[in-house]
Every structure is written in C-alpha cells, then in structure tokens.
Amino acid sequence: MTAHIRNDPATRRAESGWARARRLRRAGAAPRTCLAAVAAPGAAAGMQSGPEWNIVRGED
C-alpha cells in the first residue's frame, strides 16, 4: 500500500493589526505613535516640588 502525499500550499490566516504592527516594529520601519518619557538632552530640569509636580496640563 502506498500513501499519497498532497503538495497543496497551506492557506495563510489573515494578518491581524497587532501582528502587522509587530512585524513592522521588528523591521525597524514602525510608525511611532508616542514619544519616550525621557527628558530632552540640554533641557531645563523643571520644577519638581509641590503636591502636583508630576501633573502636566495641556491646552484644551
């Protein structure tokens, strides 16, 4: 008796948004949606005292 082997290519699953972002991130061409939370080199240290020193208020 002989076994028959099929050589059909396997179908690929659709790529999710998470998988695409991960693939692009590994390639180094990922779009950055946020900035790292580090101080800019050469920038002033800023006031770090008082009860609300870590709250950043932006313009509405």
N, C-alpha and C positions, 0 to 999 in steps of 0.2 A: 504494500500500500504506500502511496506517495502523498505527502502533504503539499497542498497548493499554497503558495505564498503570494499575497496580493501586494503589489507595488504602488498602490494609490497613495498620493501625498495626503498627509493628515491635514484637516482643516484647522485653521487658527482661530482662536477666540478673538472677539473684538477687543481692542485695547481700551481700557478704561482711562479716564482722565488722570487718575492717580498714577497708573502705570506709565502713561506718556510723560508726565512731569518727572517721574523718577528716571526714566530713560534719558530725557533731555538734561537732567541735572548731572547725570553721570558723564554725559558728553561734554559738559562744560559750557554749553550754549543756552543754559536755562535762563529765562527772564526772571529777574529779581523783583519780587513784589514787596519787599520790605528791606530796610537797612539794618545793619547790625547795631546793637545797642552798645556802642563804644564811643568814647569821646574823640573828637577830631584832634589830630596832632596839632599842637600850637594854639589851640583854642583856650579861652579863659576857663578857669576851673568852675566858676559859678558859685552861687551861694548854697551851701549845704548845711543850713541850720534852720531851726524852727520846726514846728509840727508838720508843715506841708512842703518841705523842701523837695520831695520827690514827685510832686504833682505837677504835670505840665498842662498849662492851659493854652489852647489854641484859639484862633479866631473862628467865630461861627458864621 
